[in-house]
Amino acid sequence: MKKISVSVSYDEEKLSTIKLYLEPKGIHVEDEIINLLDTLYAKNVPSSVREYLCLRSGNAEPPTPKVRRQKAEPKPAAEVTDHD
């Protein structure tokens, strides 16, 4: 897919501080922002649309669907006994 640049305004000192703490870990702010955008995309764009875009872009394999966890069944309430 074609890539575009995204520009946002952010506090200069905060950005410099983030870079200062990420640099020793070998992490780049740009990579982290891309990861956040990918997460936002996966969370908000329906899987059928993501699959369509993937196939349209020429990727042979659509992304694997996320496995949803089943909600745990509610536990039965403990019996309340009156000890007199």
Z-matrix of the N, CA and C atoms (Angstrom, degrees):
N
C 1 1.450
C 2 1.517 1 110.10
N 3 1.308 2 114.26 1 152.87
C 4 1.462 3 120.56 2 178.94
C 5 1.536 4 109.45 3 -70.39
N 6 1.288 5 116.81 4 138.00
C 7 1.467 6 122.07 5 179.40
C 8 1.516 7 109.85 6 -100.20
N 9 1.332 8 115.61 7 145.70
C 10 1.457 9 121.42 8 174.30
C 11 1.516 10 108.30 9 -126.78
N 12 1.312 11 116.08 10 164.41
C 13 1.458 12 121.05 11 176.20
C 14 1.526 13 108.67 12 -96.69
N 15 1.320 14 115.01 13 141.48
C 16 1.455 15 121.77 14 177.47
C 17 1.520 16 106.71 15 -116.46
N 18 1.310 17 115.79 16 133.07
C 19 1.453 18 120.01 17 -178.48
C 20 1.531 19 109.13 18 -118.99
N 21 1.312 20 115.91 19 130.89
C 22 1.461 21 120.97 20 176.95
C 23 1.525 22 108.98 21 -132.14
N 24 1.304 23 115.44 22 153.39
C 25 1.466 24 120.53 23 175.13
C 26 1.522 25 108.08 24 -94.20
N 27 1.329 26 115.41 25 136.79
C 28 1.462 27 120.58 26 -179.94
C 29 1.526 28 108.52 27 -151.10
N 30 1.289 29 116.08 28 152.26
C 31 1.458 30 121.74 29 -179.28
C 32 1.527 31 110.41 30 -57.52
N 33 1.324 32 116.21 31 124.51
C 34 1.464 33 122.42 32 -175.66
C 35 1.528 34 112.51 33 -61.09
N 36 1.326 35 117.02 34 -43.08
C 37 1.466 36 119.92 35 -178.13
C 38 1.524 37 111.01 36 -67.49
N 39 1.331 38 116.76 37 -39.25
C 40 1.464 39 119.58 38 178.44
C 41 1.523 40 110.69 39 -64.25
N 42 1.327 41 117.23 40 -42.89
C 43 1.457 42 120.87 41 179.31
C 44 1.532 43 110.91 42 -63.71
N 45 1.308 44 116.83 43 -42.83
C 46 1.465 45 120.31 44 177.88
C 47 1.522 46 110.94 45 -61.68
N 48 1.317 47 116.38 46 -38.84
C 49 1.464 48 120.77 47 179.94
C 50 1.523 49 111.00 48 -68.42
N 51 1.337 50 116.17 49 -41.79
C 52 1.468 51 119.56 50 176.82
C 53 1.525 52 109.60 51 -58.78
N 54 1.314 53 116.81 52 -47.47
C 55 1.467 54 121.12 53 -179.81
C 56 1.524 55 111.00 54 -60.78
N 57 1.318 56 116.37 55 -39.96
C 58 1.456 57 121.30 56 179.52
C 59 1.527 58 111.55 57 -59.16
N 60 1.328 59 116.89 58 -41.73
C 61 1.463 60 120.87 59 -177.71
C 62 1.531 61 113.07 60 -83.29
N 63 1.315 62 118.10 61 -23.88
C 64 1.458 63 120.39 62 178.89
C 65 1.523 64 112.66 63 -83.86
N 66 1.330 65 116.57 64 -31.16
C 67 1.466 66 121.42 65 -175.38
C 68 1.528 67 113.64 66 -53.77
N 69 1.343 68 119.56 67 -48.25
C 70 1.469 69 119.16 68 179.96
C 71 1.534 70 112.99 69 -61.44
N 72 1.324 71 116.50 70 -23.66
C 73 1.470 72 120.86 71 179.82
C 74 1.528 73 111.64 72 -88.06
N 75 1.340 74 116.45 73 -2.70
C 76 1.457 75 120.10 74 -179.28
C 77 1.520 76 112.96 75 72.88
N 78 1.312 77 116.79 76 24.96
C 79 1.459 78 122.00 77 -178.33
C 80 1.524 79 108.72 78 -106.24
N 81 1.326 80 115.96 79 137.64
C 82 1.456 81 121.61 80 179.02
C 83 1.526 82 109.65 81 -107.59
N 84 1.323 83 116.50 82 137.87
C 85 1.467 84 122.31 83 -179.04
C 86 1.522 85 110.26 84 -56.29
N 87 1.308 86 117.01 85 -41.94
C 88 1.464 87 120.99 86 -177.92
C 89 1.524 88 111.04 87 -59.96
N 90 1.336 89 116.57 88 -42.36
C 91 1.469 90 120.36 89 178.71
C 92 1.520 91 111.15 90 -64.14
N 93 1.326 92 116.75 91 -39.38
C 94 1.462 93 120.78 92 179.35
C 95 1.530 94 111.04 93 -66.45
N 96 1.323 95 116.39 94 -38.90
C 97 1.468 96 120.28 95 178.18
C 98 1.524 97 110.27 96 -65.05
N 99 1.326 98 117.07 97 -41.33
C 100 1.466 99 120.74 98 177.37
C 101 1.525 100 110.14 99 -61.89
N 102 1.326 101 117.59 100 -42.12
C 103 1.469 102 120.77 101 177.49
C 104 1.524 103 111.10 102 -61.14
N 105 1.331 104 116.55 103 -41.65
C 106 1.463 105 120.21 104 178.57
C 107 1.529 106 111.60 105 -64.73
N 108 1.335 107 116.78 106 -40.48
C 109 1.464 108 120.40 107 177.75
C 110 1.530 109 110.85 108 -65.66
N 111 1.326 110 117.16 109 -40.05
C 112 1.468 111 120.33 110 177.27
C 113 1.528 112 111.23 111 -62.52
N 114 1.315 113 116.50 112 -40.00
C 115 1.461 114 120.93 113 177.39
C 116 1.522 115 110.67 114 -65.08
N 117 1.311 116 116.58 115 -43.58
C 118 1.467 117 121.92 116 178.03
C 119 1.526 118 110.42 117 -61.25
N 120 1.318 119 116.70 118 -42.05
C 121 1.464 120 123.02 119 178.31
C 122 1.535 121 110.13 120 -61.76
N 123 1.330 122 116.39 121 -50.43
C 124 1.464 123 120.82 122 -178.13
C 125 1.528 124 111.72 123 -64.02
N 126 1.311 125 116.68 124 -34.01
C 127 1.462 126 121.17 125 -177.68
C 128 1.529 127 112.07 126 -74.95
N 129 1.321 128 118.07 127 -33.89
C 130 1.458 129 120.91 128 -170.26
C 131 1.525 130 115.94 129 -108.17
N 132 1.323 131 118.24 130 -22.17
C 133 1.457 132 120.68 131 -179.52
C 134 1.531 133 107.75 132 -93.71
N 135 1.327 134 117.49 133 126.31
C 136 1.469 135 119.65 134 -179.37
C 137 1.529 136 111.81 135 -56.42
N 138 1.319 137 116.13 136 145.92
C 139 1.461 138 121.02 137 -176.17
C 140 1.522 139 112.10 138 -59.45
N 141 1.332 140 117.77 139 -34.68
C 142 1.464 141 119.71 140 179.39
C 143 1.529 142 111.07 141 -64.56
N 144 1.320 143 117.17 142 -36.08
C 145 1.465 144 121.13 143 178.09
C 146 1.527 145 109.86 144 -71.30
N 147 1.331 146 117.00 145 -42.01
C 148 1.472 147 120.48 146 177.92
C 149 1.521 148 110.50 147 -61.05
N 150 1.333 149 116.68 148 -42.39
C 151 1.462 150 120.84 149 179.03
C 152 1.526 151 110.46 150 -63.90
N 153 1.326 152 117.15 151 -43.71
C 154 1.462 153 121.52 152 178.44
C 155 1.531 154 110.51 153 -58.71
N 156 1.329 155 116.67 154 -48.16
C 157 1.466 156 120.26 155 -179.58
C 158 1.525 157 111.46 156 -63.37
N 159 1.312 158 116.34 157 -36.72
C 160 1.457 159 121.02 158 179.22
C 161 1.527 160 109.81 159 -64.53
N 162 1.318 161 117.16 160 -47.10
C 163 1.460 162 121.14 161 179.56
C 164 1.527 163 111.24 162 -66.28
N 165 1.324 164 115.95 163 -38.94
C 166 1.464 165 121.48 164 -179.70
C 167 1.530 166 111.54 165 -64.40
N 168 1.327 167 115.82 166 -33.75
C 169 1.464 168 119.69 167 -178.02
C 170 1.518 169 112.42 168 -78.06
N 171 1.327 170 116.96 169 -5.93
C 172 1.457 171 120.05 170 177.19
C 173 1.508 172 114.56 171 96.69
N 174 1.319 173 117.55 172 4.26
C 175 1.457 174 119.78 173 176.21
C 176 1.522 175 108.64 174 -73.86
N 177 1.324 176 116.51 175 129.44
C 178 1.459 177 120.50 176 -176.03
C 179 1.526 178 111.83 177 -68.05
N 180 1.318 179 116.76 178 -37.73
C 181 1.459 180 119.76 179 -175.28
C 182 1.517 181 110.58 180 -108.86
N 183 1.344 182 116.95 181 124.39
C 184 1.460 183 118.67 182 173.88
C 185 1.521 184 109.68 183 -69.78
N 186 1.314 185 117.41 184 156.19
C 187 1.466 186 119.61 185 -179.97
C 188 1.522 187 110.29 186 -62.59
N 189 1.317 188 115.24 187 146.24
C 190 1.454 189 118.91 188 179.15
C 191 1.518 190 109.14 189 -71.42
N 192 1.326 191 116.20 190 137.21
C 193 1.466 192 118.42 191 -178.42
C 194 1.517 193 111.04 192 -69.55
N 195 1.318 194 114.71 193 148.96
C 196 1.453 195 119.65 194 176.78
C 197 1.524 196 108.62 195 -73.99
N 198 1.303 197 115.99 196 142.47
C 199 1.450 198 120.42 197 177.01
C 200 1.514 199 107.58 198 -88.41
N 201 1.324 200 114.52 199 123.59
C 202 1.464 201 118.19 200 179.16
C 203 1.516 202 109.48 201 -86.88
N 204 1.300 203 114.80 202 137.38
C 205 1.456 204 119.52 203 176.58
C 206 1.516 205 108.93 204 -76.78
N 207 1.320 206 115.35 205 139.63
C 208 1.448 207 118.88 206 176.19
C 209 1.518 208 108.54 207 -79.05
N 210 1.318 209 114.14 208 144.09
C 211 1.450 210 117.99 209 178.03
C 212 1.523 211 108.63 210 -69.63
N 213 1.298 212 115.38 211 137.59
C 214 1.452 213 120.21 212 178.17
C 215 1.524 214 108.86 213 -69.01
N 216 1.332 215 114.32 214 141.40
C 217 1.458 216 117.67 215 178.33
C 218 1.521 217 108.28 216 -69.56
N 219 1.336 218 115.68 217 143.51
C 220 1.468 219 117.69 218 -179.42
C 221 1.519 220 110.78 219 -64.27
N 222 1.308 221 114.55 220 139.95
C 223 1.459 222 120.19 221 178.84
C 224 1.523 223 108.82 222 -76.18
N 225 1.319 224 116.22 223 143.23
C 226 1.469 225 117.61 224 178.37
C 227 1.521 226 109.87 225 -65.32
N 228 1.321 227 114.74 226 142.95
C 229 1.471 228 119.85 227 -179.39
C 230 1.525 229 108.66 228 -67.08
N 231 1.313 230 115.13 229 139.80
C 232 1.465 231 119.46 230 178.14
C 233 1.518 232 109.20 231 -67.77
N 234 1.331 233 114.33 232 142.08
C 235 1.451 234 117.63 233 -179.79
C 236 1.516 235 109.49 234 -70.72
N 237 1.313 236 114.27 235 139.16
C 238 1.457 237 120.14 236 178.27
C 239 1.515 238 107.32 237 -96.91
N 240 1.308 239 116.35 238 122.97
C 241 1.464 240 120.04 239 178.64
C 242 1.505 241 109.05 240 -115.69
N 243 1.280 242 114.41 241 145.87
C 244 1.456 243 121.76 242 -178.05
C 245 1.516 244 107.24 243 -99.13
N 246 1.294 245 118.43 244 114.16
C 247 1.479 246 122.57 245 -179.57
C 248 1.523 247 109.27 246 -101.28
N 249 1.324 248 116.27 247 98.84
C 250 1.473 249 120.78 248 178.92
C 251 1.482 250 111.16 249 -108.79
